């Protein structure tokens, strides 16, 4: 499973999202959209123009943000 987290340096919920993924022992790739224009373009395309971070993809499929991630976890998606 490949998890990608699109985030920025100033987003506290992005930090919390990455902390949870680490706590759950789920490896992820971080893409900082405020540091790399290519990541910003990819973020816009993959998330269909989302404007808020964090946004996550799993195996290339956009799943949403922090609350969507926690719902997936509570539903046993990562078990």
mmCIF file of the N, C-alpha and C atoms, coordinates in Angstrom:
data_MODEL
# 
_entry.id   MODEL 
# 
loop_
_atom_site.group_PDB 
_atom_site.id 
_atom_site.type_symbol 
_atom_site.label_atom_id 
_atom_site.label_alt_id 
_atom_site.label_comp_id 
_atom_site.label_asym_id 
_atom_site.label_entity_id 
_atom_site.label_seq_id 
_atom_site.pdbx_PDB_ins_code 
_atom_site.Cartn_x 
_atom_site.Cartn_y 
_atom_site.Cartn_z 
_atom_site.occupancy 
_atom_site.B_iso_or_equiv 
_atom_site.pdbx_formal_charge 
_atom_site.auth_seq_id 
_atom_site.auth_comp_id 
_atom_site.auth_asym_id 
_atom_site.auth_atom_id 
_atom_site.pdbx_PDB_model_num 
ATOM 1   N N  . UNK A 1 1  ? 0.850   -1.167 0.000   1.00 0.00 ? 1  UNK A N  1 
ATOM 2   C CA . UNK A 1 1  ? 0.000   0.000  0.000   1.00 0.00 ? 1  UNK A CA 1 
ATOM 3   C C  . UNK A 1 1  ? 0.896   1.230  0.000   1.00 0.00 ? 1  UNK A C  1 
ATOM 4   N N  . UNK A 1 2  ? 0.611   2.158  -0.905  1.00 0.00 ? 2  UNK A N  1 
ATOM 5   C CA . UNK A 1 2  ? 1.384   3.396  -0.980  1.00 0.00 ? 2  UNK A CA 1 
ATOM 6   C C  . UNK A 1 2  ? 0.488   4.562  -0.567  1.00 0.00 ? 2  UNK A C  1 
ATOM 7   N N  . UNK A 1 3  ? 0.888   5.220  0.520   1.00 0.00 ? 3  UNK A N  1 
ATOM 8   C CA . UNK A 1 3  ? 0.151   6.370  1.032   1.00 0.00 ? 3  UNK A CA 1 
ATOM 9   C C  . UNK A 1 3  ? 0.967   7.628  0.739   1.00 0.00 ? 3  UNK A C  1 
ATOM 10  N N  . UNK A 1 4  ? 0.313   8.628  0.169   1.00 0.00 ? 4  UNK A N  1 
ATOM 11  C CA . UNK A 1 4  ? 0.941   9.923  -0.079  1.00 0.00 ? 4  UNK A CA 1 
ATOM 12  C C  . UNK A 1 4  ? 0.161   10.976 0.693   1.00 0.00 ? 4  UNK A C  1 
ATOM 13  N N  . UNK A 1 5  ? 0.896   11.808 1.423   1.00 0.00 ? 5  UNK A N  1 
ATOM 14  C CA . UNK A 1 5  ? 0.299   12.911 2.173   1.00 0.00 ? 5  UNK A CA 1 
ATOM 15  C C  . UNK A 1 5  ? 0.762   14.215 1.541   1.00 0.00 ? 5  UNK A C  1 
ATOM 16  N N  . UNK A 1 6  ? -0.187  14.983 1.037   1.00 0.00 ? 6  UNK A N  1 
ATOM 17  C CA . UNK A 1 6  ? 0.098   16.314 0.519   1.00 0.00 ? 6  UNK A CA 1 
ATOM 18  C C  . UNK A 1 6  ? -0.108  17.286 1.672   1.00 0.00 ? 6  UNK A C  1 
ATOM 19  N N  . UNK A 1 7  ? 0.920   18.081 1.968   1.00 0.00 ? 7  UNK A N  1 
ATOM 20  C CA . UNK A 1 7  ? 0.836   18.972 3.116   1.00 0.00 ? 7  UNK A CA 1 
ATOM 21  C C  . UNK A 1 7  ? 1.648   20.233 2.896   1.00 0.00 ? 7  UNK A C  1 
ATOM 22  N N  . UNK A 1 8  ? 1.590   21.124 3.901   1.00 0.00 ? 8  UNK A N  1 
ATOM 23  C CA . UNK A 1 8  ? 2.389   22.350 3.890   1.00 0.00 ? 8  UNK A CA 1 
ATOM 24  C C  . UNK A 1 8  ? 3.134   22.460 5.215   1.00 0.00 ? 8  UNK A C  1 
ATOM 25  N N  . UNK A 1 9  ? 4.070   23.370 5.259   1.00 0.00 ? 9  UNK A N  1 
ATOM 26  C CA . UNK A 1 9  ? 4.870   23.573 6.462   1.00 0.00 ? 9  UNK A CA 1 
ATOM 27  C C  . UNK A 1 9  ? 4.112   24.258 7.595   1.00 0.00 ? 9  UNK A C  1 
ATOM 28  N N  . UNK A 1 10 ? 3.006   24.902 7.293   1.00 0.00 ? 10 UNK A N  1 
ATOM 29  C CA . UNK A 1 10 ? 2.301   25.690 8.304   1.00 0.00 ? 10 UNK A CA 1 
ATOM 30  C C  . UNK A 1 10 ? 0.997   25.055 8.777   1.00 0.00 ? 10 UNK A C  1 
ATOM 31  N N  . UNK A 1 11 ? 0.751   23.824 8.423   1.00 0.00 ? 11 UNK A N  1 
ATOM 32  C CA . UNK A 1 11 ? -0.527  23.173 8.708   1.00 0.00 ? 11 UNK A CA 1 
ATOM 33  C C  . UNK A 1 11 ? -0.421  22.240 9.918   1.00 0.00 ? 11 UNK A C  1 
ATOM 34  N N  . UNK A 1 12 ? -1.039  22.610 11.054  1.00 0.00 ? 12 UNK A N  1 
ATOM 35  C CA . UNK A 1 12 ? -0.965  21.744 12.234  1.00 0.00 ? 12 UNK A CA 1 
ATOM 36  C C  . UNK A 1 12 ? -1.702  20.411 12.065  1.00 0.00 ? 12 UNK A C  1 
ATOM 37  N N  . UNK A 1 13 ? -2.757  20.390 11.266  1.00 0.00 ? 13 UNK A N  1 
ATOM 38  C CA . UNK A 1 13 ? -3.468  19.128 11.052  1.00 0.00 ? 13 UNK A CA 1 
ATOM 39  C C  . UNK A 1 13 ? -2.627  18.192 10.179  1.00 0.00 ? 13 UNK A C  1 
ATOM 40  N N  . UNK A 1 14 ? -1.809  18.746 9.314   1.00 0.00 ? 14 UNK A N  1 
ATOM 41  C CA . UNK A 1 14 ? -0.878  17.923 8.528   1.00 0.00 ? 14 UNK A CA 1 
ATOM 42  C C  . UNK A 1 14 ? 0.084   17.204 9.471   1.00 0.00 ? 14 UNK A C  1 
ATOM 43  N N  . UNK A 1 15 ? 0.582   17.920 10.456  1.00 0.00 ? 15 UNK A N  1 
ATOM 44  C CA . UNK A 1 15 ? 1.497   17.330 11.437  1.00 0.00 ? 15 UNK A CA 1 
ATOM 45  C C  . UNK A 1 15 ? 0.789   16.195 12.169  1.00 0.00 ? 15 UNK A C  1 
ATOM 46  N N  . UNK A 1 16 ? -0.429  16.431 12.606  1.00 0.00 ? 16 UNK A N  1 
ATOM 47  C CA . UNK A 1 16 ? -1.197  15.413 13.328  1.00 0.00 ? 16 UNK A CA 1 
ATOM 48  C C  . UNK A 1 16 ? -1.454  14.188 12.443  1.00 0.00 ? 16 UNK A C  1 
ATOM 49  N N  . UNK A 1 17 ? -1.740  14.409 11.184  1.00 0.00 ? 17 UNK A N  1 
ATOM 50  C CA . UNK A 1 17 ? -1.976  13.309 10.242  1.00 0.00 ? 17 UNK A CA 1 
ATOM 51  C C  . UNK A 1 17 ? -0.740  12.433 10.133  1.00 0.00 ? 17 UNK A C  1 
ATOM 52  N N  . UNK A 1 18 ? 0.413   13.046 9.983   1.00 0.00 ? 18 UNK A N  1 
ATOM 53  C CA . UNK A 1 18 ? 1.663   12.288 9.855   1.00 0.00 ? 18 UNK A CA 1 
ATOM 54  C C  . UNK A 1 18 ? 2.012   11.581 11.166  1.00 0.00 ? 18 UNK A C  1 
ATOM 55  N N  . UNK A 1 19 ? 1.700   12.219 12.297  1.00 0.00 ? 19 UNK A N  1 
ATOM 56  C CA . UNK A 1 19 ? 1.926   11.566 13.594  1.00 0.00 ? 19 UNK A CA 1 
ATOM 57  C C  . UNK A 1 19 ? 1.061   10.308 13.717  1.00 0.00 ? 19 UNK A C  1 
ATOM 58  N N  . UNK A 1 20 ? -0.197  10.395 13.297  1.00 0.00 ? 20 UNK A N  1 
ATOM 59  C CA . UNK A 1 20 ? -1.083  9.224  13.360  1.00 0.00 ? 20 UNK A CA 1 
ATOM 60  C C  . UNK A 1 20 ? -0.592  8.102  12.449  1.00 0.00 ? 20 UNK A C  1 
ATOM 61  N N  . UNK A 1 21 ? -0.192  8.451  11.242  1.00 0.00 ? 21 UNK A N  1 
ATOM 62  C CA . UNK A 1 21 ? 0.314   7.422  10.329  1.00 0.00 ? 21 UNK A CA 1 
ATOM 63  C C  . UNK A 1 21 ? 1.533   6.728  10.925  1.00 0.00 ? 21 UNK A C  1 
ATOM 64  N N  . UNK A 1 22 ? 2.417   7.502  11.535  1.00 0.00 ? 22 UNK A N  1 
ATOM 65  C CA . UNK A 1 22 ? 3.582   6.905  12.193  1.00 0.00 ? 22 UNK A CA 1 
ATOM 66  C C  . UNK A 1 22 ? 3.158   6.028  13.373  1.00 0.00 ? 22 UNK A C  1 
ATOM 67  N N  . UNK A 1 23 ? 2.206   6.495  14.166  1.00 0.00 ? 23 UNK A N  1 
ATOM 68  C CA . UNK A 1 23 ? 1.709   5.732  15.313  1.00 0.00 ? 23 UNK A CA 1 
ATOM 69  C C  . UNK A 1 23 ? 1.102   4.408  14.864  1.00 0.00 ? 23 UNK A C  1 
ATOM 70  N N  . UNK A 1 24 ? 0.411   4.436  13.741  1.00 0.00 ? 24 UNK A N  1 
ATOM 71  C CA . UNK A 1 24 ? -0.226  3.229  13.209  1.00 0.00 ? 24 UNK A CA 1 
ATOM 72  C C  . UNK A 1 24 ? 0.737   2.384  12.376  1.00 0.00 ? 24 UNK A C  1 
ATOM 73  N N  . UNK A 1 25 ? 2.018   2.775  12.339  1.00 0.00 ? 25 UNK A N  1 
ATOM 74  C CA . UNK A 1 25 ? 3.049   2.065  11.567  1.00 0.00 ? 25 UNK A CA 1 
ATOM 75  C C  . UNK A 1 25 ? 2.692   1.934  10.095  1.00 0.00 ? 25 UNK A C  1 
ATOM 76  N N  . UNK A 1 26 ? 2.151   3.015  9.539   1.00 0.00 ? 26 UNK A N  1 
ATOM 77  C CA . UNK A 1 26 ? 1.808   3.055  8.123   1.00 0.00 ? 26 UNK A CA 1 
ATOM 78  C C  . UNK A 1 26 ? 2.799   3.975  7.407   1.00 0.00 ? 26 UNK A C  1 
ATOM 79  N N  . UNK A 1 27 ? 3.685   3.405  6.616   1.00 0.00 ? 27 UNK A N  1 
ATOM 80  C CA . UNK A 1 27 ? 4.651   4.239  5.904   1.00 0.00 ? 27 UNK A CA 1 
ATOM 81  C C  . UNK A 1 27 ? 3.943   5.128  4.879   1.00 0.00 ? 27 UNK A C  1 
ATOM 82  N N  . UNK A 1 28 ? 4.492   6.318  4.679   1.00 0.00 ? 28 UNK A N  1 
ATOM 83  C CA . UNK A 1 28 ? 3.888   7.254  3.738   1.00 0.00 ? 28 UNK A CA 1 
ATOM 84  C C  . UNK A 1 28 ? 4.963   8.116  3.097   1.00 0.00 ? 28 UNK A C  1 
ATOM 85  N N  . UNK A 1 29 ? 4.604   8.678  1.967   1.00 0.00 ? 29 UNK A N  1 
ATOM 86  C CA . UNK A 1 29 ? 5.456   9.645  1.288   1.00 0.00 ? 29 UNK A CA 1 
ATOM 87  C C  . UNK A 1 29 ? 4.835   11.014 1.518   1.00 0.00 ? 29 UNK A C  1 
ATOM 88  N N  . UNK A 1 30 ? 5.659   11.964 1.891   1.00 0.00 ? 30 UNK A N  1 
ATOM 89  C CA . UNK A 1 30 ? 5.203   13.327 2.135   1.00 0.00 ? 30 UNK A CA 1 
ATOM 90  C C  . UNK A 1 30 ? 5.530   14.191 0.928   1.00 0.00 ? 30 UNK A C  1 
ATOM 91  N N  . UNK A 1 31 ? 4.551   14.961 0.462   1.00 0.00 ? 31 UNK A N  1 
ATOM 92  C CA . UNK A 1 31 ? 4.784   15.904 -0.633  1.00 0.00 ? 31 UNK A CA 1 
ATOM 93  C C  . UNK A 1 31 ? 4.359   17.285 -0.157  1.00 0.00 ? 31 UNK A C  1 
ATOM 94  N N  . UNK A 1 32 ? 5.351   18.136 0.006   1.00 0.00 ? 32 UNK A N  1 
ATOM 95  C CA . UNK A 1 32 ? 5.124   19.489 0.506   1.00 0.00 ? 32 UNK A CA 1 
ATOM 96  C C  . UNK A 1 32 ? 4.755   20.405 -0.660  1.00 0.00 ? 32 UNK A C  1 
ATOM 97  N N  . UNK A 1 33 ? 3.492   20.774 -0.730  1.00 0.00 ? 33 UNK A N  1 
ATOM 98  C CA . UNK A 1 33 ? 3.029   21.547 -1.880  1.00 0.00 ? 33 UNK A CA 1 
ATOM 99  C C  . UNK A 1 33 ? 3.453   23.011 -1.819  1.00 0.00 ? 33 UNK A C  1 
ATOM 100 N N  . UNK A 1 34 ? 3.905   23.461 -0.656  1.00 0.00 ? 34 UNK A N  1 
ATOM 101 C CA . UNK A 1 34 ? 4.374   24.842 -0.549  1.00 0.00 ? 34 UNK A CA 1 
ATOM 102 C C  . UNK A 1 34 ? 5.868   24.967 -0.840  1.00 0.00 ? 34 UNK A C  1 
ATOM 103 N N  . UNK A 1 35 ? 6.528   23.851 -1.105  1.00 0.00 ? 35 UNK A N  1 
ATOM 104 C CA . UNK A 1 35 ? 7.963   23.878 -1.393  1.00 0.00 ? 35 UNK A CA 1 
ATOM 105 C C  . UNK A 1 35 ? 8.285   23.492 -2.837  1.00 0.00 ? 35 UNK A C  1 
ATOM 106 N N  . UNK A 1 36 ? 7.346   22.857 -3.515  1.00 0.00 ? 36 UNK A N  1 
ATOM 107 C CA . UNK A 1 36 ? 7.645   22.288 -4.832  1.00 0.00 ? 36 UNK A CA 1 
ATOM 108 C C  . UNK A 1 36 ? 6.457   22.498 -5.766  1.00 0.00 ? 36 UNK A C  1 
ATOM 109 N N  . UNK A 1 37 ? 6.676   23.258 -6.829  1.00 0.00 ? 37 UNK A N  1 
ATOM 110 C CA . UNK A 1 37 ? 5.594   23.554 -7.778  1.00 0.00 ? 37 UNK A CA 1 
ATOM 111 C C  . UNK A 1 37 ? 5.055   22.285 -8.437  1.00 0.00 ? 37 UNK A C  1 
ATOM 112 N N  . UNK A 1 38 ? 5.926   21.321 -8.676  1.00 0.00 ? 38 UNK A N  1 
ATOM 113 C CA . UNK A 1 38 ? 5.480   20.060 -9.283  1.00 0.00 ? 38 UNK A CA 1 
ATOM 114 C C  . UNK A 1 38 ? 4.528   19.328 -8.339  1.00 0.00 ? 38 UNK A C  1 
ATOM 115 N N  . UNK A 1 39 ? 4.830   19.361 -7.049  1.00 0.00 ? 39 UNK A N  1 
ATOM 116 C CA . UNK A 1 39 ? 3.930   18.732 -6.073  1.00 0.00 ? 39 UNK A CA 1 
ATOM 117 C C  . UNK A 1 39 ? 2.598   19.468 -6.015  1.00 0.00 ? 39 UNK A C  1 
ATOM 118 N N  . UNK A 1 40 ? 2.635   20.785 -6.137  1.00 0.00 ? 40 UNK A N  1 
ATOM 119 C CA . UNK A 1 40 ? 1.391   21.570 -6.137  1.00 0.00 ? 40 UNK A CA 1 
ATOM 120 C C  . UNK A 1 40 ? 0.540   21.216 -7.347  1.00 0.00 ? 40 UNK A C  1 
ATOM 121 N N  . UNK A 1 41 ? 1.159   21.107 -8.512  1.00 0.00 ? 41 UNK A N  1 
ATOM 122 C CA . UNK A 1 41 ? 0.413   20.744 -9.719  1.00 0.00 ? 41 UNK A CA 1 
ATOM 123 C C  . UNK A 1 41 ? -0.174  19.340 -9.595  1.00 0.00 ? 41 UNK A C  1 
ATOM 124 N N  . UNK A 1 42 ? 0.615   18.420 -9.079  1.00 0.00 ? 42 UNK A N  1 
ATOM 125 C CA . UNK A 1 42 ? 0.148   17.049 -8.868  1.00 0.00 ? 42 UNK A CA 1 
ATOM 126 C C  . UNK A 1 42 ? -1.005  17.026 -7.862  1.00 0.00 ? 42 UNK A C  1 
ATOM 127 N N  . UNK A 1 43 ? -0.856  17.761 -6.774  1.00 0.00 ? 43 UNK A N  1 
ATOM 128 C CA . UNK A 1 43 ? -1.893  17.873 -5.744  1.00 0.00 ? 43 UNK A CA 1 
ATOM 129 C C  . UNK A 1 43 ? -3.210  18.326 -6.355  1.00 0.00 ? 43 UNK A C  1 
ATOM 130 N N  . UNK A 1 44 ? -3.161  19.367 -7.154  1.00 0.00 ? 44 UNK A N  1 
ATOM 131 C CA . UNK A 1 44 ? -4.364  19.911 -7.775  1.00 0.00 ? 44 UNK A CA 1 
ATOM 132 C C  . UNK A 1 44 ? -5.031  18.882 -8.685  1.00 0.00 ? 44 UNK A C  1 
ATOM 133 N N  . UNK A 1 45 ? -4.219  18.166 -9.437  1.00 0.00 ? 45 UNK A N  1 
ATOM 134 C CA . UNK A 1 45 ? -4.750  17.165 -10.379 1.00 0.00 ? 45 UNK A CA 1 
ATOM 135 C C  . UNK A 1 45 ? -5.336  15.964 -9.631  1.00 0.00 ? 45 UNK A C  1 
ATOM 136 N N  . UNK A 1 46 ? -4.574  15.418 -8.712  1.00 0.00 ? 46 UNK A N  1 
ATOM 137 C CA . UNK A 1 46 ? -4.971  14.199 -8.003  1.00 0.00 ? 46 UNK A CA 1 
ATOM 138 C C  . UNK A 1 46 ? -6.206  14.425 -7.132  1.00 0.00 ? 46 UNK A C  1 
ATOM 139 N N  . UNK A 1 47 ? -6.316  15.616 -6.540  1.00 0.00 ? 47 UNK A N  1 
ATOM 140 C CA . UNK A 1 47 ? -7.424  15.890 -5.622  1.00 0.00 ? 47 UNK A CA 1 
ATOM 141 C C  . UNK A 1 47 ? -8.580  16.619 -6.298  1.00 0.00 ? 47 UNK A C  1 
ATOM 142 N N  . UNK A 1 48 ? -8.504  16.774 -7.594  1.00 0.00 ? 48 UNK A N  1 
ATOM 143 C CA . UNK A 1 48 ? -9.548  17.457 -8.356  1.00 0.00 ? 48 UNK A CA 1 
ATOM 144 C C  . UNK A 1 48 ? -9.777  18.881 -7.841  1.00 0.00 ? 48 UNK A C  1 
ATOM 145 N N  . UNK A 1 49 ? -8.668  19.575 -7.581  1.00 0.00 ? 49 UNK A N  1 
ATOM 146 C CA . UNK A 1 49 ? -8.731  20.982 -7.201  1.00 0.00 ? 49 UNK A CA 1 
ATOM 147 C C  . UNK A 1 49 ? -8.971  21.275 -5.735  1.00 0.00 ? 49 UNK A C  1 
ATOM 148 N N  . UNK A 1 50 ? -8.680  20.324 -4.858  1.00 0.00 ? 50 UNK A N  1 
ATOM 149 C CA . UNK A 1 50 ? -8.851  20.571 -3.420  1.00 0.00 ? 50 UNK A CA 1 
ATOM 150 C C  . UNK A 1 50 ? -8.043  21.790 -3.009  1.00 0.00 ? 50 UNK A C  1 
ATOM 151 N N  . UNK A 1 51 ? -8.531  22.496 -2.010  1.00 0.00 ? 51 UNK A N  1 
ATOM 152 C CA . UNK A 1 51 ? -7.856  23.708 -1.556  1.00 0.00 ? 51 UNK A CA 1 
ATOM 153 C C  . UNK A 1 51 ? -7.330  23.599 -0.139  1.00 0.00 ? 51 UNK A C  1 
ATOM 154 N N  . UNK A 1 52 ? -7.657  22.518 0.545   1.00 0.00 ? 52 UNK A N  1 
ATOM 155 C CA . UNK A 1 52 ? -7.224  22.364 1.937   1.00 0.00 ? 52 UNK A CA 1 
ATOM 156 C C  . UNK A 1 52 ? -6.278  21.179 2.064   1.00 0.00 ? 52 UNK A C  1 
ATOM 157 N N  . UNK A 1 53 ? -5.354  21.299 2.989   1.00 0.00 ? 53 UNK A N  1 
ATOM 158 C CA . UNK A 1 53 ? -4.448  20.202 3.315   1.00 0.00 ? 53 UNK A CA 1 
ATOM 159 C C  . UNK A 1 53 ? -4.700  19.805 4.761   1.00 0.00 ? 53 UNK A C  1 
ATOM 160 N N  . UNK A 1 54 ? -4.363  18.605 5.123   1.00 0.00 ? 54 UNK A N  1 
ATOM 161 C CA . UNK A 1 54 ? -3.730  17.588 4.298   1.00 0.00 ? 54 UNK A CA 1 
ATOM 162 C C  . UNK A 1 54 ? -4.748  16.898 3.395   1.00 0.00 ? 54 UNK A C  1 
ATOM 163 N N  . UNK A 1 55 ? -4.232  16.333 2.322   1.00 0.00 ? 55 UNK A N  1 
ATOM 164 C CA . UNK A 1 55 ? -5.000  15.470 1.440   1.00 0.00 ? 55 UNK A CA 1 
ATOM 165 C C  . UNK A 1 55 ? -4.166  14.221 1.248   1.00 0.00 ? 55 UNK A C  1 
ATOM 166 N N  . UNK A 1 56 ? -4.828  13.084 1.183   1.00 0.00 ? 56 UNK A N  1 
ATOM 167 C CA . UNK A 1 56 ? -4.113  11.813 1.087   1.00 0.00 ? 56 UNK A CA 1 
ATOM 168 C C  . UNK A 1 56 ? -4.584  10.999 -0.101  1.00 0.00 ? 56 UNK A C  1 
ATOM 169 N N  . UNK A 1 57 ? -3.653  10.226 -0.626  1.00 0.00 ? 57 UNK A N  1 
ATOM 170 C CA . UNK A 1 57 ? -3.995  9.218  -1.616  1.00 0.00 ? 57 UNK A CA 1 
ATOM 171 C C  . UNK A 1 57 ? -3.485  7.875  -1.105  1.00 0.00 ? 57 UNK A C  1 
ATOM 172 N N  . UNK A 1 58 ? -4.206  6.837  -1.463  1.00 0.00 ? 58 UNK A N  1 
ATOM 173 C CA . UNK A 1 58 ? -3.778  5.478  -1.176  1.00 0.00 ? 58 UNK A CA 1 
ATOM 174 C C  . UNK A 1 58 ? -3.781  4.738  -2.499  1.00 0.00 ? 58 UNK A C  1 
ATOM 175 N N  . UNK A 1 59 ? -2.606  4.241  -2.873  1.00 0.00 ? 59 UNK A N  1 
ATOM 176 C CA . UNK A 1 59 ? -2.432  3.555  -4.153  1.00 0.00 ? 59 UNK A CA 1 
ATOM 177 C C  . UNK A 1 59 ? -2.983  4.390  -5.306  1.00 0.00 ? 59 UNK A C  1 
ATOM 178 N N  . UNK A 1 60 ? -2.722  5.691  -5.245  1.00 0.00 ? 60 UNK A N  1 
ATOM 179 C CA . UNK A 1 60 ? -3.107  6.601  -6.325  1.00 0.00 ? 60 UNK A CA 1 
ATOM 180 C C  . UNK A 1 60 ? -4.539  7.094  -6.269  1.00 0.00 ? 60 UNK A C  1 
ATOM 181 N N  . UNK A 1 61 ? -5.339  6.600  -5.328  1.00 0.00 ? 61 UNK A N  1 
ATOM 182 C CA . UNK A 1 61 ? -6.734  7.020  -5.225  1.00 0.00 ? 61 UNK A CA 1 
ATOM 183 C C  . UNK A 1 61 ? -6.876  8.056  -4.113  1.00 0.00 ? 61 UNK A C  1 
ATOM 184 N N  . UNK A 1 62 ? -7.464  9.189  -4.434  1.00 0.00 ? 62 UNK A N  1 
ATOM 185 C CA . UNK A 1 62 ? -7.665  10.252 -3.456  1.00 0.00 ? 62 UNK A CA 1 
ATOM 186 C C  . UNK A 1 62 ? -8.691  9.789  -2.429  1.00 0.00 ? 62 UNK A C  1 
ATOM 187 N N  . UNK A 1 63 ? -8.314  9.849  -1.136  1.00 0.00 ? 63 UNK A N  1 
ATOM 188 C CA . UNK A 1 63 ? -9.239  9.423  -0.091  1.00 0.00 ? 63 UNK A CA 1 
ATOM 189 C C  . UNK A 1 63 ? -9.757  10.587 0.747   1.00 0.00 ? 63 UNK A C  1 
ATOM 190 N N  . UNK A 1 64 ? -9.145  11.745 0.650   1.00 0.00 ? 64 UNK A N  1 
ATOM 191 C CA . UNK A 1 64 ? -9.592  12.908 1.413   1.00 0.00 ? 64 UNK A CA 1 
ATOM 192 C C  . UNK A 1 64 ? -8.555  13.358 2.415   1.00 0.00 ? 64 UNK A C  1 
ATOM 193 N N  . UNK A 1 65 ? -9.040  13.917 3.526   1.00 0.00 ? 65 UNK A N  1 
ATOM 194 C CA . UNK A 1 65 ? -8.156  14.506 4.514   1.00 0.00 ? 65 UNK A CA 1 
ATOM 195 C C  . UNK A 1 65 ? -8.097  13.735 5.815   1.00 0.00 ? 65 UNK A C  1 
ATOM 196 N N  . UNK A 1 66 ? -7.790  14.459 6.878   1.00 0.00 ? 66 UNK A N  1 
ATOM 197 C CA . UNK A 1 66 ? -7.581  13.870 8.198   1.00 0.00 ? 66 UNK A CA 1 
ATOM 198 C C  . UNK A 1 66 ? -8.784  13.061 8.677   1.00 0.00 ? 66 UNK A C  1 
ATOM 199 N N  . UNK A 1 67 ? -9.980  13.646 8.613   1.00 0.00 ? 67 UNK A N  1 
ATOM 200 C CA . UNK A 1 67 ? -11.165 12.936 9.111   1.00 0.00 ? 67 UNK A CA 1 
ATOM 201 C C  . UNK A 1 67 ? -11.451 11.688 8.284   1.00 0.00 ? 67 UNK A C  1 
ATOM 202 N N  . UNK A 1 68 ? -11.200 11.747 6.984   1.00 0.00 ? 68 UNK A N  1 
ATOM 203 C CA . UNK A 1 68 ? -11.402 10.571 6.130   1.00 0.00 ? 68 UNK A CA 1 
ATOM 204 C C  . UNK A 1 68 ? -10.420 9.465  6.502   1.00 0.00 ? 68 UNK A C  1 
ATOM 205 N N  . UNK A 1 69 ? -9.190  9.857  6.800   1.00 0.00 ? 69 UNK A N  1 
ATOM 206 C CA . UNK A 1 69 ? -8.181  8.890  7.221   1.00 0.00 ? 69 UNK A CA 1 
ATOM 207 C C  . UNK A 1 69 ? -8.588  8.208  8.520   1.00 0.00 ? 69 UNK A C  1 
ATOM 208 N N  . UNK A 1 70 ? -9.046  8.982  9.493   1.00 0.00 ? 70 UNK A N  1 
ATOM 209 C CA . UNK A 1 70 ? -9.424  8.384  10.774  1.00 0.00 ? 70 UNK A CA 1 
ATOM 210 C C  . UNK A 1 70 ? -10.653 7.485  10.623  1.00 0.00 ? 70 UNK A C  1 
ATOM 211 N N  . UNK A 1 71 ? -11.579 7.854  9.751   1.00 0.00 ? 71 UNK A N  1 
ATOM 212 C CA . UNK A 1 71 ? -12.737 6.991  9.497   1.00 0.00 ? 71 UNK A CA 1 
ATOM 213 C C  . UNK A 1 71 ? -12.309 5.659  8.890   1.00 0.00 ? 71 UNK A C  1 
ATOM 214 N N  . UNK A 1 72 ? -11.401 5.707  7.926   1.00 0.00 ? 72 UNK A N  1 
ATOM 215 C CA . UNK A 1 72 ? -10.898 4.464  7.330   1.00 0.00 ? 72 UNK A CA 1 
ATOM 216 C C  . UNK A 1 72 ? -10.260 3.583  8.397   1.00 0.00 ? 72 UNK A C  1 
ATOM 217 N N  . UNK A 1 73 ? -9.484  4.200  9.270   1.00 0.00 ? 73 UNK A N  1 
ATOM 218 C CA . UNK A 1 73 ? -8.833  3.440  10.338  1.00 0.00 ? 73 UNK A CA 1 
ATOM 219 C C  . UNK A 1 73 ? -9.870  2.822  11.276  1.00 0.00 ? 73 UNK A C  1 
ATOM 220 N N  . UNK A 1 74 ? -10.879 3.590  11.661  1.00 0.00 ? 74 UNK A N  1 
ATOM 221 C CA . UNK A 1 74 ? -11.909 3.075  12.557  1.00 0.00 ? 74 UNK A CA 1 
ATOM 222 C C  . UNK A 1 74 ? -12.723 1.961  11.895  1.00 0.00 ? 74 UNK A C  1 
ATOM 223 N N  . UNK A 1 75 ? -12.834 1.998  10.578  1.00 0.00 ? 75 UNK A N  1 
ATOM 224 C CA . UNK A 1 75 ? -13.562 0.955  9.839   1.00 0.00 ? 75 UNK A CA 1 
ATOM 225 C C  . UNK A 1 75 ? -12.715 -0.282 9.596   1.00 0.00 ? 75 UNK A C  1 
ATOM 226 N N  . UNK A 1 76 ? -11.443 -0.266 10.029  1.00 0.00 ? 76 UNK A N  1 
ATOM 227 C CA . UNK A 1 76 ? -10.578 -1.423 9.879   1.00 0.00 ? 76 UNK A CA 1 
ATOM 228 C C  . UNK A 1 76 ? -9.895  -1.544 8.537   1.00 0.00 ? 76 UNK A C  1 
ATOM 229 N N  . UNK A 1 77 ? -9.878  -0.482 7.766   1.00 0.00 ? 77 UNK A N  1 
ATOM 230 C CA . UNK A 1 77 ? -9.276  -0.508 6.428   1.00 0.00 ? 77 UNK A CA 1 
ATOM 231 C C  . UNK A 1 77 ? -7.811  -0.916 6.456   1.00 0.00 ? 77 UNK A C  1 
ATOM 232 N N  . UNK A 1 78 ? -7.087  -0.526 7.487   1.00 0.00 ? 78 UNK A N  1 
ATOM 233 C CA . UNK A 1 78 ? -5.652  -0.775 7.552   1.00 0.00 ? 78 UNK A CA 1 
ATOM 234 C C  . UNK A 1 78 ? -5.281  -2.053 8.293   1.00 0.00 ? 78 UNK A C  1 
ATOM 235 N N  . UNK A 1 79 ? -6.262  -2.807 8.745   1.00 0.00 ? 79 UNK A N  1 
ATOM 236 C CA . UNK A 1 79 ? -5.990  -4.056 9.477   1.00 0.00 ? 79 UNK A CA 1 
ATOM 237 C C  . UNK A 1 79 ? -5.543  -5.172 8.538   1.00 0.00 ? 79 UNK A C  1 
# 
